Amino acid sequence: MPALPTHPPKFVPTGRYTAERQVAFRKNHDTGFLFPAELDLVDWLVCQHEKGFAWSDSERGKFKPEYFPPIKLPVLPHTPWVEKNIPIPPGLYEEVCGIIRKKIAAGVYEPSNSSYRSRWFCVLKKDGKSLRLVHSLEPLNKVTIQHVGVTPIPDQLAERFGGRPCLGTLDLYVGYDERELHPDSRDLTTFQTPHGAQRLTTLPMGWSNSVPIFHDDVSFILREEIPEYAGVYIDDVGIIGPATDYPLPDSCFETIPENRDIRRFVFEHLQNVNRILQRLKYAGATCSGTKSFLIIREGMVLGHRCTPNGREPEPSRVDAIYNWGPCRNVSEARAFLGTAGILRNFVSNFGKIAAPITKLTRKDAVFEWSTAQIEAQRTLKEAILASPALRAIDYNSPCPVILAVDTSKIAIGFFIAQTDPENLQKRYYNRFCSITLNDREARFSQAKLELYGLYRALGASKSTLIGVRRLIVELDASYVRGMLRNPDLMPNATLNRWIVSILMFHFTLYHVPASFHSPDGLSRRGAYPGDLESLYDPTEFEDWIDKTCGMMHLIQPTTLPLPMFPYAPSMAALDTSLTSTFAISFKEVPKYSQFVRKASAPKADQRMELVAAWLRTTERPTGMSDEAYEPFLKYALQFFIRDDVIYKKDPQGQHKVYIPPEKRVNVLVECHDHIGHRGTFATKSNVALRFWWPHFAEDVHWYVRSCHLCQERKLARIHIPPTVPLPAPPFARVHIDVGFMPFSMGKHLLIQARCSVTSFPEAAGITKDNADIVGKWIEEHILCRYGMCVEIITDNGGSLVKAMSWLEKHRGVKHIRISGYNSRANGIVEHGFFDLRQILYKLAGGDEHRWMQHLPYALWAERVTPRKRLGCSPYFALTGCHPVLPLDIIEATFLIPPPTATLTTVDLIARRAAALQRREEDLAAIHSKVYAQRNKNALIYERDHAATLQHEVFAPGELVLMRNTTIEKALNRKMRPRYLGPLISLGRNKGGAYILAELDGAVLHRPIAAFRVYRYFARKSIPIPENLLDVTPERLRDMMDSDTQGDDDPAYLGPPPVPPSDPEIDLYAIDDDEVAVDYLEDAESYFLTGDGQNFSWGEDDPIE
């Protein structure tokens, strides 16, 4: 690197830095700021680094490949794209062709024959004369793997250039063209030009990854100069001047000793420029000779006017506001306020000055541009012209930084300033800010507003205030000091969180009277067009406050006490009734002696007692032999004692505290009950991380498994082993159900029956779901057509139950009802409903209200379609002959052979007899195939549910839980218990369903399907007194002898009527296999009165 001379020579033209270019370059710098010798030094710098400057495309450099290898575009697999060109305007055609020729000559473009074609267009440059070619690479961007790099924040970057005696700016000459593109990726940039297909050889302008890649490249070149001497933003390089101009008392500036014509700060700055140019030149970069300024007193940096006084408003914006005339309507008033609001960082009391104009923009306000508005506009223009320059915070200075905050019901106004080192009464402002409040925040009390304003101001200024050595906060509300000193007196947690966040900052609070408080006007400034939208969500608090201070927010506080060690639960007075005893027993903490433990566990506890005594005395236990003492000593060395606490050693240094038997229950309560009732693994992990005792894992498992609340909310769903019934003869067993349908020809219900073996359907539309219509249909369409059925299976719908009760009594048909919520037991007809609805919808062409017209055709299609499990159609299985389709008649298939001669009566009877002889064989084959398929399905079922099959049978007297199936389909009952109980098992009936009773002896009037019953693990035995049940032994015997699958009480004739006082229950919205009582199982209490036929609700005990 060439050394900077103290006596620079006079300019002598060189290869690139010609005399003509020297005149233009010197004109940019000779503004009266630099001395002649300093200008000569600038010329010398350009001559020495002329290879680092370019005035034309032929002089443009390229980054050295050893620094930056050619870029390969990272893309996903894709199909080549071809896009139509944007037409070139005829008036620009020759100019565009000239630009393309220059690019080809400079090596930026080269010929291509790839299958890609992208668009391109031209835009005007900043000078308003020359054109720039931009490549539209949207298709390439869609398949590009994105680069996640980001550029610096312009405001923060430009802030470092303000308040310096000088600065420099360098603009890389067509920077993207200096980074080479790999040949393998060039085809992706191909575009069509008047000179043929061309492709880019350098970094494409318009590619999504170009900005972060090129910014990283330039930052890498100048990494040693950032951030003290240089600031990089893509292809713009700013050179930061010295911190001071070294003034002397006689208003002169310190010069270098070797030459009194060169000032010290200029020489230091040019030394930095010399070093930065050398780094850029060595890497192959070139700067624009027409856009680069090596040293200037003030300049534009990323849209900010940086001067020795600080950052000042951009002159073009100030001129636009100053030349603004009177506003003629609300739109112009809002436009003026929005434009002036851009410079709000530079104007103090902006809201107060603009208040008269602001009133005109309110809803229903009469627009009148009067004297007050004219004066406000004039004052605002003058305030912008006289606005102070904003300076960056000097974090190394001992001078305090001031944050002045004021809050009104309109906004939060604040500014940041720093005092002058020589005059502490003088302040250099860093920024003026306003945060507009929403309607909810504006309704805060004044005290809460002031505290909230300080909280938001500190949060918004956090990035600026971090690193400040001495921070002073100025407020005009003296009571905020008391609120910060006494957070325990605040009325709610919200204020405490604000206070904690505020106290995270170290500052001194000063009270300033409102009449002298500067931000008062900022707090009264409303929102204007152009304001930045606040991303702050007032409903969310910053997580870092909670993490730093260890706060916990209870989403659902428990109603139980939360005691810490020692645990001493309070016990209420015990009731002698069984239900009251249990209600208390599941809330109280069990004793450790009640735990179910292995036989080896007490011996291990006794051994630990010996270990504890040995650790305290190191004496051999009395009576222990030499053979026993050696393994005992080896075991005891796994522990150590400190402060009378025994620890079990851990190889990783996480020694576990040994818990004696009297404290183990307390540990389990804290690690399970008080940490959200987590499962066995989570509870065991919490215990194992901190504590140890023999067989603690088994104790944790028993405690969690026997927790009543956890058993109520368990997610386990059990399955019972399937049974494979032998196929019955056709229509010996029939499944019937009634379902809702859309209105069609006055009917909205569909009753359907299916044979259990052949699935042969019978169905009809009905208008009402009552026993008369249903019973008449069953008798006419089933019994009269197919003979007396042995069994008819239905759900618990009221009409079906009443109709079948009459048929059972007068026709002798056996009725089997499925248990509640066990719709799978009636799956033949339930699934048949789905198939039938599918066919009807398609036959009706999607018109759901025309299903009645197509019902006969849908039933015919169901009957004649072969089934996989039968090997034939339901029609053949029932009748013994194949159905004749219209196609058979037209095409003359084997079913209807073309007649060759007439048949005699004897021949016809012989054919029929032969068909009847085969009927028995056909039925046997169908039965065998159906039975084999059922066995296969049972094996698949057992395989798929091997982990949840329940083989155990609950004996009479055992405690069980009943699955609360009601809430599984409800949207508003997610917090209800998933299992109800405990209940007492009274045994199983012949159909496999359980007879259950409440703890007070109330027997459930319907059997419960086995898949809804789960074992209850009690922490202590509950004695069940004799003569507890509320039914007679004869009635219980009849229930046990029943072979139905549930709900077989003869006195139970369907769901009781719903009281009008409970509008939430709608019997018509309940599934067919649900009953109203199931919807009321989780009510506190309800009472029914009646004789088994007519029900009514008790008036003294309404449903809660």
N, C-alpha and C positions, 0 to 999 in steps of 0.2 A: 504494500500500500504506500503510495507516495506521501511523504511528509509535507505538512502544510507550511509554506514559507511565510516568514514574518515580513519580508519585503517582496511582494509579488511582482513579477516582471510585467511589462506592458504586453498587451494582447498581440499575438502573432497567429494568423489564420492557420488552421490545420486541415486534415482530410475532411472531416464532417463539420467541424465548427468553423464555417466559413465567415467571412466578414459580413455578408448579408444576414446570416443567421445570428451573428454576434450582435448586430444592431437591434434586431427584434428581441433577442433574449435580454439584452441590457435595458431595453425600454421597459420591460416588465419589472425590472428591479430598481431602476433609477427613478424613484418616486420622492426623493429628498430625504429618505431615511438613512441610506448608506453613504459613507464617506467615499471619495474617489479611490483611495487605497483599498477599501473594502470591496468596491466594485471590481477592481483589478483582481482581487483574490477570488471573487466569484468566477470571473472569466478563466482564471488559471485552473479552477476546479473543473470547469466544463471541458477545458482542453485536455486535462489529464484523464478524464473519464469519458472522453467522447464516444468510446465504444459502448458506453452505457446509455447513450441517448440516441433517439431515432427521429428523423423528420419526414421519412417516407417509408413505404412498405419494404423497399429493397434494403433498408438499413435495420429493419426489425430483427431482433435476435431471437434465439430459442433457448429454452431451459436445457442445461446440459443433461444428457441421458444418464450420466453417472449419479447425478443428483435426483433426477426425476425421470424414470424410465417411461416409455410410451404407455399411454392409458389404454387398458382393455375395458370396453364397456360391459359391465356385468348385467346380463339380460337373462330372462326366463325363456324356456322353449316357446316358440311362437311361429306364426305363419307370416311370410313376407307381405308387406303392405305396398300398395300403389295408390297414391293420392293425386288427384288432378291439380295441375298448377293454377295458381292465382294469376290472372292476366296482368301483364306489365302495362301501365298507362302509356299510351303513345308519346305523350309529352316527356316522359322520363326514360324512354327506351334507350336512347343513345347513352345517356348518363349511366344507366344501370349496366349496359354492356361494357362501358369503360371500367366500372368498378370490378366487374367479373374478370376482365382481362388483367387488371392489376393483381387480383388475388391469384390468378393462375400463374402470373409471372413471379409472384412472391412465393409460390409453392404452397399456398394455403388450400387451393383447389387442384385436383388432378382428375384425369378421365376415369370413368367407371363404367362397367357393364353388368352391374349387379341387378337383381330382381326387385330391389327396393326403390321407391320413389316417394320423397317427402316434399311438402310445400315450402315455399319461402316467400318473403315479402320485404319491402323497404320501408324504413321510417326515417324521419328527419332527426338529425342530431341536435344537440343543445344550441348550436350556433344558428339553427333555423335555415341553413343553406345546404349543407352536405347531407348525403344519404348514408344509411347504414343498412346492410343486409342482415335480416334475421331469419333463421331457419325454424320453421314450425315443426317441431319434433314430438307432437303429442303421441303418435303411435309408438315411437321409441320410448317415451316416458312411461307408457302404460306397461311395458314389459321390462322396465329397468328395475333392478334391485336398488332401492333408495339408499343414498348416503345420508346419515343422520347428523352430519355436522351442521352447526349453526354459526351465524356471524355475530359479532359483538353488538351490544345495544348502542345505537348511534348516539343517544343523549349522553350516556356515560363515557363513551369514547371521546366525543367532542369536548366534554367538560375539562379534560386534562390539558387542552390547548389554550383555554382562556386564562387570562391573568399572567401570561408570559410576555417578556419584552419583544420576542420575535418568534417566528415559526416558519416551517417549510412544508410544501406539499409536492408530492411526486405522483404522476399518473402514468402507469405502465402503458406503453404504446400497443394498443389492441392486445391487451393482456392475454386473452384466450388463445390468440394465434401463436403465443410463445410456448405453449405446452403441446407437445406432439401427441398424436393419436396413433395407436397401434394399427399396423396394416390389417390385422384380422378383424378389426372393428370398423374400419372405414366404410365398408359397403353399407352399413346401417344408416349412414348419413347421405346417401346418394340423392341427388335432386336433378331435375331437368332444367337446362339453361338454353339460351339462344346459341351457345357454343357447344351444345351436346350435353350428355349426362356427365356430371361432375360429382366428386365426393370430397369431403373435408379431410384434411391431413392433420388438423389441429383440434383442440378442444371445442366442441360445437357450442355456439351461442344459442340457447333455447333448450339445451339438454338439462334435465332436472338436477343432475349432480354436478354441473359445471361450477356453480357458485361455491358450494362448500369445498370442492376439490381445489379450485384455484386459490381460495382464501387460505386454505391450509398450506398450499405451496409457498405463497409469499410469506406467511407467518413462519414457516420453517426456515426460509432464507434469513429472516431478520430476527430469529428467536433470541439471539444474544442482545438485541437492542430493545426488546419489548419487556416491560412497559416504560422504562425510564426515558428512552430517547425516541421511540417510534410507536406509532399506532397504525395498525393495518386494518383496512376494510375492503376486502376483495382485491381490486386492482388499484386502490387508492392508498398511498403511503403518506402518512403525516409525520413530520419531524418536529418533536417537541423542543421548544427553546429552553434556555436556562431559566432557573427559578427567579433570578433577579438580574437587573442591568447594572449592578454595582455602582449606584449613584454616589457622587461626592458632594460635600457641603456647598461647593460653589456652582451647583446645578449642572455640573459636568459629569462625565462617566469615566470610570477607571479604564485605562488602556493597558495594552500589553507592554512590558518593559522594553522589548526590542523595537517597538514601533508605536509612537504616540499617535499615529494616524489611524490605528486600528483599535477599536474598543474591545474590551476583554470579553463581554458577553457575545459579541459578533464572532470573535475568533473561536470561542468555545463551541458556539453553535455550528460554525463551518467545519470544525473538527468532527463533530457528530455527523454532519452531512457527508464529509469525505469518507468516513468509515461506512456509512450506509450505502453510498454509491459503489464503493469497492465490493461490498458483499453482493449487491444486485448484479454488478458487472461480472463478477467471478462466476455467478450461477447462470449467466447467459441472459439475464433479463435486460430490457431496454426501457428507458423512460421517454415519454413524449417531450420533445424539445420545445414545443409550443405551449404545453399545458403545465409544465413543471416550474415551480418557484422555490429556489434554494433557500432564500431568506427574505421574509417580508415582515412588516410590522403588524399587519392584521390581514386576515383572509377567511374564506369560507371553508369550513370543515364539516362535511356531511350535513349541509343545510344550516349550520350555525355560524354566525359571524363572531370570530374569536379575535379579541383585541387585548392589549396589555391591561385593560381595566377589567376584563372578564368576557363573558358571553353577552352579546347585545342583540336586540331584535334585528332581523334581516331587513335591510333598507327597502326592498321591494314591497314587503308586507306593510311596513310602516307607511310608505307612500300611498298604498292602496287605501289604508284606513284614513289617512290624513286628507285625502282628496275625496272622501265620501261625502256626498251632499245630503240634504234633508231627506228623511224617509217619508214616502208617500202612502204606504200601507203597512199592514202587519208583516207581510212577507219580507219587505225590505228591512223592517226593524229587526226581524229575526236574523236576516242575513248579516246585518251590521254587527249584531251582538255575537253571532257565531264567528265572524271573521276576527273581530277584536278579541274574542275568547281564546284564539290561538296563542296570543301573547299574554295570557293571564299569568304565566309564571313570572313575568317582568313587572306587573302592576300590582301595587298594594291597594287594598280597599276597592278592588274591582267591582264587587257586588254593590257596595254602597254608592259608588259613582254612577253605575248603570241602572240604579233602581227606578228612576222615572221612565226610562225606556222599557224596562222589564215589565212594568205595569201594563203597558199597551199590548203585550203579547199574551196576556191572560185571557181565559175564556170569558166571553160575554162582555169584555171591556170595549168601551167606545174609543176608536182610534182618533186621537187629536194631537197633532204634532205642534205643541205650544212652546212657550218660553222655557218651561222646565226641561223639556226634552232637548231643545236646542242647546241649552246650557250644559246638560249632561253629556251630549255628544262632543261639545267643544272641550269640556274638562277631560273626557276620556281620551281624546286625541292628544291633548297636551300631556296627559299622564304617560301615554305610550311614548311620546317623543322624549320626555324627561325621565323615562324609566331607568332605574339603575342597572348597571351591568351585573350579571350573575357570575360569582366566582366559585371555583371548586373548593371543597373543604381541605384544609391542610392538616392531615392527621398527625403530623410530626410536631405541630406547633402546640405550645402550652396554652394558647389562648382558648377560652371556652367556646363551645358551640351552643347556640341558643335555638331551642324549639319553642316557638310561641304558638299557643293553641287557643282558639275561641270557638264555642259551639252555640248555635241558635237552633230554632226549630226548622230552619231552612237547610243549613249545611254546616259542615265542620270546616273552619278555615284555619290554616296554619302556615308558617314560614320557617325556614331554616337559615340561620345566619351565623357568622363567626366574627368575633371582635378583632379590631386591628391591633397588632402587637405593640405599636407605639402609643395608641390612643384607644383605651378600652371602651370609651363611650361611642366610638365609631364602629359601625357594623358593615360587613360585606355579606350581601344576601346570596344565598345559594339557590333558593327556589321559593315560589309562592304557590300554594296548593289549596284546592277546595274539594270536599267530598259531599255530594248532595245526599240528603237523607230521604228515605222513602216514607210513606204515610205512617207505617207502624212505628218507625224510629222517631218520627216527629212528635208522636204522642207521649214520649217518655217525659217524666218529670224533669225539672230543670237540673236537679242534682244528678240524676241518672244520665241526663244529656251530657253534662260536663265530664263525667267520668267516662262515658262512652266515647266522647270526642277525643279525649286523651288516649284512650285505648286504640281507636282507629288511626289517629295521627302517628302514634309510635309504630303501629303495624305497617302503615303505608311508607314510613320513612326508615324502616328497619335496615334495609340494605345500605342506606346512607349513613346511619348512626352507628352501625357496628364498627368498632375500631376507634371511636371518639374517646379521647382520654378524659375530657371534662365536659359533661353535658348539663346544661341548665334548661329547665322547663318553666316557661312563663304561662300562668293562668290568671284569669280575672275572677276566679271562684275560689275563695279561701277555704271553703269547707271540703274541697277535694283532699287537702292534706290530712284532715281527720279521717276521711273515709279510707285512705291508704294506710293509715296507722292502726286502724281498728277494723280489720276485715271480718272479725268474728261478730260484729254488730250488724252486718249487712243482712237484709231480709231474705235473700234467696241466693241460690248457687250461681246464678248468672253473673251477678255483681262480683262475687268472689272470684270467678274465673277471669273477669276483666282485671281485677286488682292483681291477681297472680301474674297475668301477662304483663301488666304495667311494671310490676316490681322486678321482672326479669331484666329490666334496664337499670343501670346505675346512673342516677341523675340527682341534681339538687332542684327542689321545687321552690319557685318564687311566685309571690302573689303580686300582680300588677293591676292597679285600679282600671276599671273598664274604660274610663275616659282617656287613658294613655295606652290602651292595649291595641297594638297594630292590627292583628288578624281579625278584628271585629267586623270589618267590611267583608272579608273573605267568607265569613260564616253566614253572611246574609246574601250571598250570591247564589242564585238558582241555577238550574241546569240549562245549558244553551246548546244550540247545534254545534257540533264539532268537539264537544267534550268527550273524553274517553269514558267508555262505559265501565263502571266498577264491576269487577268479577267477584266481589266479596259476597258470600252468602251468609246473612246474619243468623240463619238457623243452625249453622255449623260452627263449632269452635275449633280452634287450631289444635291439632293433635299433639304438637310439640309441648304445649302447656301441660297436658295431662301426663305425657311421658316424662317430662322433666321433674314435675312435682309429685308424681306417683298417685295421681287422682284416679278414682274409679267412679263411674256413673252407674248406679243401680237401675237397670231397665225395668225390672219387676221386683221391688223389695219384698222380701219374705215376710209372712205374718208371724213366723216363729221367732223366738229370741235368738240372737247371735252371740252367745257368750264365748269368751276365749277361755283358755285353761285357767283354773280348774273348771270343769263343766258341772253345773249344778242345775239341772232342769227343775222347774217348778211343777208340782203335781196338783191337779184339782182334786176335789173330793170325789172318791170312787162311788160309782153307782152300782147297785147290786144286780141290775139287769144285765143280760148277756150283751146286748148291743152297746150299752154305755161302757161296759168293761172293755169291749174291743175298740171302741172309738178312742179310748184313752191309751190302750195298749200299743197301738201302732204309732202314736205320737211320742210315747216315752222311750227313753234310751234303754236298750236291753242290758242286762248285767253280763259281765264276761263269763260268768259261770253258766249262762244259758247258751253260749255258743256251742255249736256242734263241731267237735274237733276230733282229730285222729287219736288213737290210743297212745301214740308215741309223743304227742304234743305235751302232755303234763310232765313226762319224763324229761323232755328237753328244757322245760321251764325250771325244773329242779336242778338240772345241770347248770343252768345259767345262774342260779342262786349260789352255787358253789364257785363259779367263775367270779362272781361279784365279790364274794368273800376273799378269794385268793388275790384279786387285784388290789384289795384294800390292805391285806396283811401279808401277802406272799407266803402264807403258811399252807402246808399240805392239809387237805381236808381230813378230818378225823376218820380213821378206819379204812382209808383208801390204800390198797396194796400197790406194790411197785409196778406190777403189770398194768394196773388201771391208771396209775398216776402219769405214766409217760404219754399215752394218748390224750389224757386230760390236759396236761401241760401244753401239748401241741395245739389243742383246741383253744386254751385260754390265751395263748399268745396272739390269737387273732383279734384280741380286744385290748384296749388301754383305757385308763381312767384319768380324767382331768376335772378338777373342781367338783369331785364327787359325782360326775356324770360319766357313764360308761359308753364308749364308742367302739363300733366294729370297724376295723381297719379296711380301707379301700385302696386298691393299687393305684388309682388315679388321684388319690388325695381327698376324695369326697367321702370322708368318714361319716358313718351313720350312727345316730344316737340310738342306744338300746332303750326300749320302752318296757318298763315292768308291767305285769298283768293289770294292776289297778289303773293304769293310764291308757291302756290300749283302746278302750272304747272311745275315750275322748279324741284320740288321734283319728279314728275312723269317722267319728261324727264330723270333725273339722274337714277331713279330706274327701268326704262324700256328701254329707247333708248340706254343708255350708259352701260347697264349690259346685253347685248346680246339679247334684245327684247324677254325676257322670257314671259311666259303666265300670265294669270290673277292671278293664285294662287301664283306664285313665286314673281310677282311684288307686290301683296298685302302683302305678307309676309315680303318683304324688307321694305315696307312702315310701316307696323304695328309694326315692331320691334323697330322703331326709332321715328316715327311721329304719329300724330293724328289730325284729324279735323272732324267735323260732316259729316256723310255720305261719308267718304273717300273710302269705299269699292265700292260704286256705281260709284264714279269718276274714280277709277282704272279700273273698268270693262268697262266703256265707252271709256276710253283712249286706252286701249289695244285692244278692239274690233274694234275701228276706225283707228288703225295704218295701214297705207297703206302697208308697208313692211311685216307686219305680215299677212295681208290678202292675199298678193301675195304668201306667203309660207305656208299657212294653210294646214293642213292635212285632213280637213273634206271632206268626200265624201257623197253626199246626194243621196237619192233614191226617185223616184217618185211613188205615189200610183199606183198599177197595175190596168189595165183595163182588163176585161174578155170579149173578143169578142165571138159572137155566132159562132159555127162551121159552116163552109161553106160546100156545097156539094163537093163530091170528085172531085179533080182537078179543082175546081172553083178558088182556090187561090193556087199558086205554088211558092215555094222558090227555087232560082237558085243561084249557086255560082261556081267559078272556083278556083281550088287549085293546088299547085305545088306537083309533085310526082317525085320519082327517075326515071331516064330514063329506059324505058322498051319497047322493040320493036319499038324504034324510037320515043316514045311519053313520054312527061314529064309533061303533064297537064291533069287534070281530071275535067270534067264538070259534075255537078250533079244537079238534080232537085228532089224535094220532094213535095208531096201533103201536105197541111197544116193540114188536118184532119187525113188522114190515114198513113202519112209518107211513102207512096209507093215510092220507089226510081227508078229513071232512071239516068243512068250515062254512060259515054263513055270517052275514052282516046283521046286527041287531041294533035296535034303537035305545034300549034301556038295559042296564045291568041289574036285573032283579031276578028273584028265584023262580017266578012263574015262567018267564021267557026262557031262561036257561034250562030249567027242568024239562019244559015241553020239548025244547030242541034236542036234548040228550035222549029223551024217550023216543022221539020220532025218527031222528037221524042216526042214532047209534043202536039202541036196543031193538027197534023194529026192523032195522036193516040187517044187522049182523048178529042178532041173537043176544042172549043175556051174557053180559060181561062178568067175569069173575071178580075183577078189581078195577076201580076207576081212581086214578091218582090226580089230585088237584092241589092248588095252593090254598091259602086261607081266605080267599075273597068271600065276602058275606053272601053274595048270591049263590056261589058254588056250594058253600057249606050248607045253606038252607035247602037248596035243591037236592043235593045228594043225601041229606038227612031224610027227606021225604021218599026218595027212590030206595034208599036202604031199608026203610021201614015197610014200604008197600011193594017193592019189586025184588027185594033181597039182594041187591047189588052191594058189594062190600066197598066202602069208601076209605081211601088212605089219603091223609093230608100230610104234606111235607112240613117239616119244622120251620120255624121262623128264620128268614134270611138264608134258607137253604134251597135257593132256586135251582141248584144243580140237580137236585133230586127229581125235578120236573124238566130236565134238560131236553128231552126229546121234543116236547111241544114248544119249549122256550126257543130252542134253536130253529125249530120249524117256522116260528113267527118271523124270524129274520129272513129265512129263505123266501117265504111267501111275500114279504114286503118288497124284497128285491125284485121278484118277478112282476108284481103288480106295478111297481114304479116304472119298470121298463116297458111293460105292455101298454101302460097309459101314456107313454111318450113323455114322461116327466111331469104330467099333470096329476098331482096327488089327490085331487078331488074326483077322479074318474075310476077309482079302484073297484067300486062295486060292479061296474059294467064288465070288467075283465076278470072278476073273481072266478067264474066257472072255467074259463080257459086256463087260469093259473093253476087251479086244482087239477085239471086234466093233465097239464104239463108235469106237475109234481108226481102224479100217479103213474104215468107211462115212462118216466125217465129212469133208466137203470141206476141202481145204487151200488157203490163199490163193495160195501160190507155184505150186501145180499147176493151180488152176482147176477141180479136181474132187476126188473122194475117192481115197485110195490104192487102194480096191477097183476103181474104174473104170480107174485108170491101169494096174493089173495085169491085169485081165480084159477090159477093153473094154466092159463093160456096167455099168449102174447097179445098185447093190444094191436089192433089194426089201425094204422095211420092212413091219412089220405094219400100219402106217398105210395103206400103199399098197393092201393087200388089202381093208381095211375101207372105205376111202374111194374105191377104184377110180380111182386116178390114171392118168396117161397111160402109166405103166410097165406097169400091169395093166388094160387096158381091158376093159370088160364083154364077155363073148363074145356075138357075134351069130350065129355059125354055126360049124360044125366046119371044121377045116383039113385039107387032104389032106397026105400026106407030102411031095409035091413043093412045095407052098406053104410048108410049114414049113422045108424045106431052102433054099428061095429066100430066106426071111427071114434065116436064119442066114448065108447067103453074102453078103447085102447088109451085114450087120453086120460080117463079116470084112473086106470091102472098105474099110469106114470105119476099121478098126483102125489101118492104117498112117498115115492122116491124123491120127487121134487121138494116136498116139504122137509123131508129128512136132510136133504142136502142143504137147504136154506138154513135150517136150525143149526146144523153142524158149522156152517160158515159164519153164522152170527155168533155162535158160542166161541169159536176160535178167534174171531175179531175182538170180542169182549175180553178174552184172556190176554190177547196181545196188548190191548189198550191198558189193561190193569198192570201189566209188567212195565209198560212205558211210564205209567203214572208213578209206580213205586220207584223207578229209576230216577225220574225227574225230581221227586220230592223225598228222596232218601233221607235228607238231613232234617226234615220236619215231620216225618211220619210218627204218629203217636200210637204206640202199641199198648201202653198201660191202661188199665181199667181202674177207675176210682171206686173204691169200696164204699159202702154206706158209712156215713160219719166223717168222711174225709172232707177237708176244706178245699174248695175249688174257686176259680175265677170264671166269669162268663164274658165272652167277647162282646163288646158293645158295638154291634154291627150297625146300629142306627147312625152313628156319627160318621161312618166311613164315606157316605155319599152326601153328607151335608157340608155346606160351605161356611156356616156360621157356628160350628161346634168343634172347631179344631182343638180347643183347649179342654174338652171334656175327657174324662177317663176313657181309655181304650178298652179296659177290662173292668167289669163291675164285680164287686164282691168284697170280702169272701162270702161264698155261699156253701151250704151243706149238701153234700151228695147223698141222696136217698137210694141210689141204685140206678140200674138201667132197665128199660122195658125190653120187650122182645124185639122191638124194631131197632134197638141200639141207641136210642135217645136217652138222655139222663133226666131223672126227676130230681129237681133241686128245690131247696128251701132257703129262705132268709134266716139270719141268725136269731130272729125273734120267733121262728117257727112257721112263718107264712110260706106255704107251699106254692110254688109257681104253677099255675093252672095249665101250662102247656109244657110238654117235654122239650128239652133243648138238644139240638143236634150235637153229636159228639165233637165235631170240628170246632165248636164254639166254646168248649170246656177245657180249661187249663189248670194245672195244679197250682195251689196257693201255698207258699212257703211262709209259715208263721214262725215268729221269733219265740213264742212260748205257747204251751198247750192251752186250748180254750175248752173248758169243760162244758159239755152239752147235757143239760138236764133231761130226764125222761119226761114223757108226755108234753113235749115241746110243740109238736106239730098241731096245726089248726084244722086238720082233716081227720076223718075217722079212719080206723084201720081198714075197713071194707073199701072205702074210696081209694086209699093208697094201694090196696091189693089189686083193685081193678086197673089202676094206672100202670102198675108193674106188669100185669098180665097182658096189657095191650101190645100188639105187634105193629102198631102204626109208627110212622117216622116222626111224629110230633103233633102237638095241637089236637089231641084226640079226645079231649074231655067232652062227653056228650052234652054236658050243660053249657059248654062254651059254643055259642052259636054266632061266632064272628065278632068283630070289634064293637065295643060299646059306642053309643053316640058321643060325639065331641061336644063339650059344653060351649055355648056361644061366647063365654067370657075369655076363651083362648083363641084369638084369631090366627095364631101362628101355625096351627095344625089344620091341615087340609087332607081329609081322607081320600079325596079324588086325586091328590098328587102323590099318594103313596103307591109304591110298587105293589103288584098283585100278591107277592109273597110276603108282604109286610103287614103288620097289624098295628092298630093305633096304640095298643098297650106298649109296644116296643118303643114308640116315639116318646112315651111318657115314663120310661124306666128311670131316667135320671132326674125326675121331679122329686121334690122333697117328700111330698105325701099326696095321695089321692085316694078317694074312697068311692066305691060303687055299691049301690044298693039295688036289689032286684031279686027275682025268683028264678033266674036262669033264662028266662024268656024275654022279659022286659027290663031294661036297665035304665037307671037314672043316676044323676050325679048328686052326691051329698051337698046340701047347702051350707052346712056348718064348716066344711073343710074344703074350700075351693082350691083348685090347683094354683100353686105359687109360680 
